[in-house]
């Protein structure tokens, strides 16, 4: 197929995806269906309440898996490789990985675009189905044939209606990036064409499954039912303020007999909340609904269904006095099972990123590295008891290398570097530098200049 025709077909699919996936963006930011579908009753309270479980769960997944920096460990303990990765990735990778996974959970898939900035530094941009499209081949490797990035002119869009903002489409091939003007969702004239710095299309897909199912689909019906239920409950409470006043044996109709008592009587009811009935046979009461506990029970059941469908726990509802890491891990078992699937998917993307980076680094420096020799390790964001972990280190040293043990600590993002510093300190203790006013000899006597 001729290239331009293929690009147009891909752009048409991008616009179809935008229309289909926009609902997931709306739900993430809190614009749920209830705002359009809620059954309103005239002259009654019609407040709408929304509990955004979707955003809460997605943020927890991202935090649980990617709050701590990813560790890269070379299989042959080549520290040079991990140092180069750390130097080139450490300034942006953690936040970028979080955004990439967040988009994937919101829309069912997300895309990574790699680029080289003006300082010749390797970088990555997280995209989603609302602004990007990737065409893959039909092989098992799902090689990327074409990548599209749809965006607005950042400067031109300031203070301008979105309908007249300049829009552009970047098309990435194996060798170049082509930029087109876009008008009324139609590809216009070619704006520029230039070579990029990579040997293949610098884009890839993060997808948790082949069906690209968004996280919301696991519990959307329960989410909608919960919003409706809490809104109804709120409105029943509001309507109690305007409940119908029922009277027996007396009249509170507008003054028609000229007695002048009705207005005074009405003010007593409204302002004071009570009235003294002179007629001994008269009675008054507000007509209200007897809701009972079934509504609150229904809401709680819906909430449990939502949490269950998301493999999530409600930390507020189920507090525990035992806050040790092991006890909390047991409570988070279902969450870990779901996050483990995310970990496998994002690890594949990280390996693909490394391969592209090493290819670029070889062109830049002439030094070649093999991405297959680098392991990716995630440190889950769960509480750890430093004392317990430290006490276990003597036993762990008999079966694990020090760098692996160091990676167990959440605040260690470069185990090799920390191990190197530890070795330097050991050397300093044996052969102290008195100029640094620090050091101990092998008998633990202070030999430095400090006191």
N, C-alpha and C positions, 0 to 999 in steps of 0.2 A: 504494500500500500504506500502511495506517495506520502512523504513526510508531513506536509501541511494538512492533508486530509486526515491523517492519523491524529495530529495535534488537535484539530477541530473536534474530532470525535471524543477525545479525552477531555477536552474542555466542556463539551456538552454533558459528559458524565459527571464532571465536577459540579456543574450547576444542578444536576439531578440530586447529587449527594447533599448539596447545601440545603435544598428544599426538604429532603428526607431527614436530615440529621439536626436541623435547627431546633427541634423539640428538645433534644438532649442538652443543648446549650441553655435553653430557657429553664429547664428544670434545675440545672446546676446553679443558676443565678437566682432561683426562687420564683420564676414566672410559671406557676403550675396551671394545669387545665382548669382548676376550680375557679379561677378568675373569670373564665368565660362560661363555664358550665354550671355554676352554682345556682340552685333553684331558689330564686328570690321570691319573697312574699311581700306585696305592697303593704305599707303601713305597719310593717314589723321590722325588727332589727335584722340587718343583713350583713353583719360583719363577716369578713373572711380571714381565717387564720391558716397559716401555712407552716408546717414543721418540715424543714428541708433535710430529710434523712439522707438524700442522695449526696449532697455536698458533704455532710458530716462523715459519711462512710468513706467516700473517696479520699478525703483528707486524712482519715485514719489509716487507710491502706498505704497511701504515699508516705506518711510519717513513719509507719511501722517498718516499711521495707527500706526507705531511702533517706531517712533523717541523718544517718551516719554515712560518711563518705565510703564509696566503693573501694575495696582494696584489690590491688593487682599484685599477684605473686608469681614470679617466674619459676618454672618447673626446675630449671637448672641453677636457681639462685643467682642469676645474672642481675646484679644490682644496678648495672648501667641502664638496663631496659626499664626497670621500674622507676628509676630516677627521671628518665626522659618522659615517661608517661605522667609522672607527678608534676614535672615542670610545665608540661604543655596542657594538662587537663585540670589542675587543681583550682585554677581561678574561676572556672565556670561550670565544671561538670556536675557537682551535686545539685545545684539549682536546676540545671538543664534536665537532668535525669528525672527529677521530681515533676517538672512540667510535662515531660514526654509521657510518663506514666499517668499523670492526671488527665491529659487529653485522651489517652487510650481508654481509661475507665469511663470517661464522660461519653465518648462517641463510639467506642468499640474498637477503634484503631487510631493510631497516630503515626506521624511521619517525622523522620529526622533528615535535615538538610545540612550537609557539611560545606564549609567554605574556608577560604584563606583571606584574612583581613589585610589591611594596608601594610601592617607590620610583618607580614608573612607568617602570621600565627594561625594555627589550626583552630577552628571553632565549629559550633553546632547550633542549629536553630530548630526548636520544636514546632511542628505544624500539625494541623488537624484537618478533617474532611471539609471544613468550611472554607479553607484557604489553600488546599493542596490536593493533588491526585497523583497516584503512582500506578503505572502500567507494568505488570509483571508478566513473564512468560509462563508457559504451561508446564515447565519442568519441575522436578522435585525441589530444586534449589530456589525456585521462584525468583529468577534473576530480574532485576529492574531494567526495563527497556526504555522507559521515559518517565520523567518527573516534572510535575507542574506546580508552580507556586504563584498564587493569585493574591494580589495585594494592592493597597491604595497608596497614593503619593502622601507621605507622612506630613510634609509641610503644607501641601496644597489643601489637605483635608481639614486644617485647623479653622474652625468657625465657618465651615462650608457645609451646605446640605449634602447628604450622602449621595443623592441622585446625580450631582454634577461634579463629584470628586474624580480626579484623574485616577484611572485604574490601569494596572499593568499585569502582564502574565510572563513569568520567567519559565522557559522550557529548557530542561536539562537533558542532554543526550550523553553518550559516552565520551564525547570530546569537547563539547561547547555548551554555552548557555545563550539562548536566544530570547530577547525581550520584545514583547508585542504590546502595543496600545490596545486597550479594551474599551469599547463604547457600547452601552446598552447590552451588556453580556455577549457581545460579538467581538471576535478577534479582529483587530484592525491592522494597521501597517506595522511592519517590523521596525523597531526602534534601535536595536543594536544586536550585534552578534560577536561573541568573543570566546576564546578558548578558556576552559577552566583548568584547574591544577591537578586533575585526577585522571585516572585511566579508565574510569567507568562512571556511570551516573551516580553522583554523590548524594543519593537519597535512599532511604530504606524504611521499611514498615515495622511498627511494633503492633502486634496483634496477638491477643490472648488465645484466640481460637480461630478456626477457618471461617466461622460465620460472622465474625466481627460484631458480636452482640454487646451492646452497651451495658454497663453495670446496672443502670436504672431498670432494665427489663426484668431483672430478677424479682423486683418488688413494686413495680409501678402501680398495679391495681390496689395493693395494700396502702401505698403512699397516698393515692387519691382518696381512698376510703377514709383514711386517717384524717386528712385535711377536711373532708366533709363532716366527719363526726365531731371534731373539735370546734369547727365553725358552728355547727348546729347547737352544740352544748353552750358555746359562748352566747349565741343569740337567744337561747332559752333563758339564760341568766339575765341578759339585757332586757328581755321582754317582761321579766318580773317587775321591773321598775314602772312599766306601763300596763300592769295587769288590770283587768276589768274589775270594777268595784260592783259587787252584787249587794243589793239592799232589799230588805223584806219588811214591809209594814211602814215604809216611808218613801218619799220621792226626792230625788235630787235632780229633777228636770229643771230646765231654765225657768226662772221666775215668771209665772204667768198669772198669778193671783194678786200680784202687787204687794205681797207680804214683805219682800225685801230680804228674806232669810236665806235664800238659796246661795247667793254669792258668798256670804259669810260662812255658810256651812261648807261650801266647796273649798274655800281657802283653808279651813281647819283640816280638811282631809289631806289636801295636797301639801301644805306647808308643815303641818304638825304630825301628820301620820295617824291622827286619831280624831274621833268626834263623839260627843256625848248625845246619845239618842234619848229624847224626853219620853218618847212612846215606849212603854215597857214591853210591848210586843214586837218592837222593831229590832232588826238585827242587820249587821253589815259584815261582809267579808270579801276578800279578794279571790277571784277565780284564777287559780294557778294549776299547772300540771304537776302531778306527782311523778317525778322522773325516777326517783329511787336510785339504786346503785347500778342498774343494768347498763346505763349509758357509760359510766366511768369504767365498768368492767369490759364493755365492748371496746372502748378506746385502748385500754391496757392490753387486751387480747390482740388488737390490730398492731399495736406497737411491738409486741413480742413476735408476731408473724413477720414484721418488717425486719427486725433484727435477726431472726432466724434465717430468713431468705438471704440475708447479706453475710451470714456467718460471722456476725458481730455480737459483741456483748455490751450490755448497758452498764457501764462502770458506776453510774450514779445510783442505779437501782440495786445493784448487787455489790455493795462494798464488802471488803473483807479485812479482818484484823491481821491476817497473815499476808504481809506485802513482800515476802521474799521473792526473788526472781524465779525459783523453781515452782512456787505455788501459783504465781501469776502465769507462768508458762502453761500450766495445766488448764487454767481458765481460758487461755487464748489458743487452745489446741485447734478449734475449728477455724479460727482466723489464720493460724499458721498454715493450715492445709490450703486455704484459698490463696494466701500470699505466696506460697511455694510455686504455684502455677505462674504467677506474675513474675517471680524471680527467674524462672526458666526462660520465659519469653524475653525479658529485658536483658538477660545474660547473652542471648543470641545477638541482640542488637549491639551490645557493647563489643562483642568479638568482631562483628562486621565493621564497627567504627575503628577498632584497633587496626584491622587489616588495611583499611583505607588510609589511616594515619601513617602506618609504617611504609606504605607505598609512597606517600608524599615525602616522608622523611628521607627515604632512600634517594629520591630525586633531588632533594635539597642538599643532602650531606654526603651521599654515596655510601652510607652505612645501612646495612640491611638487617632487619629483625624479623623473626617468625612469630606472628600473632598466635599461632597454635600452641606456643610454649608458655603462654601467659594465662594463668588461672584468674578468674574473677570471683571475689569473695564478698558477700554481703553480711553486714552486722546488723541484725534486727534491733529495732528500737524498743527494747524491754529493759526494765530495771535490773541492774546487776549489783550484787553485793561484792564490793571490791575485796573486803576482808576474806570472804569465803573463797573467792576466785584466787586470791593471793596465796591462801593456805594450801590450795590444790596444786600450785605450780611445781613444787618439788616432785610430786608424782607424775605430773604431766610432762616434765622434762625428760622422763625416761622413755616416752613414746612419741613426743612431738618436738619439732624444732622450735627454737625460741620465737622466730618470726610468726609461726602459726599461733602460738600462745598469746603473743602480743596483739594479734588481730582480734582476739576475743574481747578486748577492751574497746568500748564504743568510741572513746575519744582518740583512738590511735588510727589515723588514716594512712600512715605509711610505716608498716612494721619494720621494713628494712632500715629505714632512716632512724627509727627509735632504737633498733638493735645496734646500729653503728654508734649512736651517742652513748649507749650503755657500755660498749666496748671502750670508747674513749675515756669514759669515767673510770672504768676498771684500770686502764693504763695510768690514768692520773693518780689513782690511789696508790698504785705501786711505785710509780715514778712521778711524784708531784712536781709541779712547777711553782716554786715559791714566789715567783713574780706575780702569780695570779692570786696569792694569798689564800690558796685553797689546796687541800690535799691531805691524804692519810697514808701512812706507810702500812706494811703488811701486819703490823701489830695494832692497827687502828689508832695510832698516835697522830695527833695533828702536827703535820710538818709544814703546813702553809704559814703564810705571814699573818693570817687572821688569828683572833683569840677565840 
